[in-house]
């Protein structure tokens, strides 16, 4: 089973979902903006991605630019910020078993299929 952390309002996320649908039929869609994301869940994702929290922050978001840019936060603080502001999380994130990838570009997803 492949899981995609998806934002239906995001073009890149929609492209990732469409790509997955063309490649495989077993997809769990996780709308993390609607359902939220917990601190343990995000930490697990980051571990599977092998990324630090700030690596997965969408720095082009206006909320990032106005509230967080130029400030120093610990990894735990970034995780809390990202769970409280899930729009800041890069998307889509695709998971299979114990590995995850950021699906931008969509070709990144191929390592999981």
PyMOL commands that set and color helices and strands:
alter all, ss='L'
color gray80, all
select helices_A, chain A and resi 11-23+32-35+39-49+53-56+62-67+75-84+86-88+106-112
alter helices_A, ss='H'
color red, helices_A
select strands_A, chain A and resi 2-5+27-30+93-96+99-102
alter strands_A, ss='S'
color yellow, strands_A
deselect
rebuild
show_as cartoon
